[in-house]
């Protein structure tokens, strides 16, 4: 039986609700992500996708509604519980890599476990396993300034993986990459996903989105449409995304 990893129920987000002109960024978002799914969220600038990602990633709180990850209602966690939950259950890949320049790739990958006070031996094993999963064993003792953009993003992917999170969130992870490195990055995420890791990707890029198994389109703070890659080639799915974006952003 498939396990549900993430559920949102009627999530609203209102900014400045006590002012004369409150702004409702999210208007009742409800969806779920099953274990092992690779889900994309697409939408134009200002559609609410970044607000939604920040709430799912526990970096912001909804005004109302519920978000459950791995069976736990994260909207009810206290700040110290939230930090622990985030470090143990969630992985993050950002557009600008967010690597610490003074640490080697190995040390960057180890950071989530170091923050959890894991034992050095356990960290070493986990880091090497994560590096192997994204095929960067040969560069893990280099510093970020010695790496290409694609290699940096793979280091970031390994760091997201290292604590064996319930779900990985990607925020435009190919946004700073050229087309070759973007393809490499999406291939790496596909490999990670094929090992049963759930991924939720926010992107405006149809090429990156075409690697997902399901795409939700967000417009004016609501999920307006959804398409699935099931039974389609990646090229056909890419074309469907392009067609849908053409009608959706009218």
N, C-alpha and C positions, 0 to 999 in steps of 0.2 A: 504493500500500500504506500502511495506517495505521501511524503510528509510536507506540510506547508511550512515554509521558512519565514515568510514575511506576509503580514496582512495589514492593510489599512482600511479603516472603517469610518466613512463620512468625515474625512479630515478637512478642516477649514483653517485658514491662516489669514488673520486680519491685522494689518499694520496700522498703528495710530488709532485704535478703536475708541479712544477717549477724546479724540480731536474732532473738529468739525467735518473733516474730510477723510474718514477712514478708507483704507484701500484693502479690498479682499483679494489676496493673491491666489488662494486656493479655495474652491467653492464646492466642497463635498467630494473628496477623492476616495474611492473605494476600489481596491484590487488585491490580489494575492499573488505570491511567487512560490512555486513548488520547489522542493529540493532538487538541485541539478539543472534548474532552468537557466537560460541565458536570455534575459529580458532587456529590451531597449526602451528608453523613453525619449521621444522626440518632440520638438516644438520650437516655435520661433522665439526670439528674444522677448522677454516679458510675459511668456506664456505661463510661467509658474514652475518650470522644470527644475530650476536651481533651488527654489524654495522647497519644493517637494523633496529633492535629494537631501538637503540639509536637515529636514525633519526626519526622514528615514534613517539618516546617519547619526541621529541623536545630537546634532550640532545646534538644533533649534527645536522649539516646542510648538506644537500646533495650538491654535486658539481653542479648538474643540475637536473631538474625534479621537480615535484610538489607533495606535501603531503597535503591533505585536511582532517581535522577532524571536524566532526559535521558541515560541510559546510564551514569551514574557512581554507584558505590556510596558514598553519602554517609556511611555508618557507618565508613568507613576513612579519612576526611579528617582531617588535622591541624587544630588550632584556627585557624591563620592561613589555611589553604586553605578551611576551612569558612566563614569570614567573607567571603572573596572569592566563593565559590560562591553564598552566600546573596544577596549584593548584585547579582550578575550574572544569576542564574538564577531567583530566587524573588521573587514580589511578595506583599505582605501587606495585608489590609484588616481592621482591628480594630473591635470593637464601639464603643470610645470614641474613635475617629478617630485618636488619637495624632499630632495636628498640633502643630507648634511655634507657640505663640501669638504670638511676637514676629516671625515670618516671614510674608510674604504667601503667598497660595495658590501663586503662581508659584514662590516660593523653596522652599515645602514640597514641591511636586511635583519640583523639581530635586534634592532632597537625595540620592537614591540615586546619581545621576550625579556630583554634587559629591564624594561620598565615593569614587567611582571615579576622581577627578581627570580627568574628561572635559573637553574644551575648551569654553570658554564659548559659542562659536558652535554647537557640536553640542548643548549643553545647551538652548540657546534653541529650536532647531528641534524637539528631542524633547519639550520641555515643551509647546510649542504644539500639537504633534500629539496628545499624550496628552490635553490639555485639550479638543481638538476631539472626540476619541473619546467623551468623556463629557459633551459639550455644556456646558462651563463657560467658554468663551473670554471671556465678558463679565464674569466675576468674578475672574479670576486675579490681579488686582493689589489685591484686598481682603485684609484680615487675617481670621483665623478668627473673631474676635469680631463681625465684620460679616456673618457668614454664618449661614444656617439650618442645622439638623442635617443635612438632606438635601444641602445644598450642601457642607457639610464632608465628608460621606461620599463625595461625588463627587470632591472634591479628593484624598481618601485613595485612591480608585480610580485616579485619574490618576497619583498617585505610585507606586502598585503597578504600573502599566503602563509607566512612562516608560523603564525599562531593557530593555523588550521581553523579559520573563522567559519561561521555559519553562512555568511554571505560576503561577497566583495562588491563594493560600490566603485564604479568608475565615473569620474567627472571629466568628460571630454578628453579621455586619455590619449587620443591621437592628435589633439588640437595643435600641439607644438612640433609635430613630426612631418617629414616629407612623405610622399606617397609610398616609397619602398619601406621606410621604417614603420609607417602606419600599417601596412600589410603584415609586416613581421610581428608587430604588437598584437594585431587582431588574431593572427595565427596562434600566438602564444596564449592569448585569452581563450581561444577555442580549445587548445590542448588542456588548459587548466579546467575548463568546463567539462571536457570529456572525462575527467577524473572524478566527476560528481560534485564539483564546487559550484554553488549558485552564484550568478553574477547579475547585477543590475547596472546597466550602462546608460548614462545620460549623454546624448550626443546630438549635434545638429547635422552630422556628416552621414549622408546616405550610404557611402561605402562602408564605414565602420558599422553602421546599423545592420547592413546586410549579413553580417556574421551572427547576429542574434537569432534566436528561435521564435521570438515574438516581439512585436513592436507595439507600444501604446503611444498614441499621439495626444499631447496635451495642448489645449487652446483655451485662453481666457480662464485659466484656473480649473478647468474640468478635463477629464479624460473624454476625448471626443470620438475616438475610433481605435481599432485594434486590428492588427493583421498577423498572420502566422506563416512561418517559413515551411511548415510541414508539407512534404511532398513536392517541394519546389527546389530547383537548382538555385545556387546563390545568385547567379546572374539574373534569373527570373525574379527572385525576391527583391534584388536591388532595383530592378525596373519597376516592380510594384510599389516600392517605397517612393521612388521618384514620382510616379504617377499620383500616388496618394498625397504626397507633399504638395504637388501642383494644385490639387483641389482643396487641400486642407488649409493652405495658407492664403486662400483668397480672402 
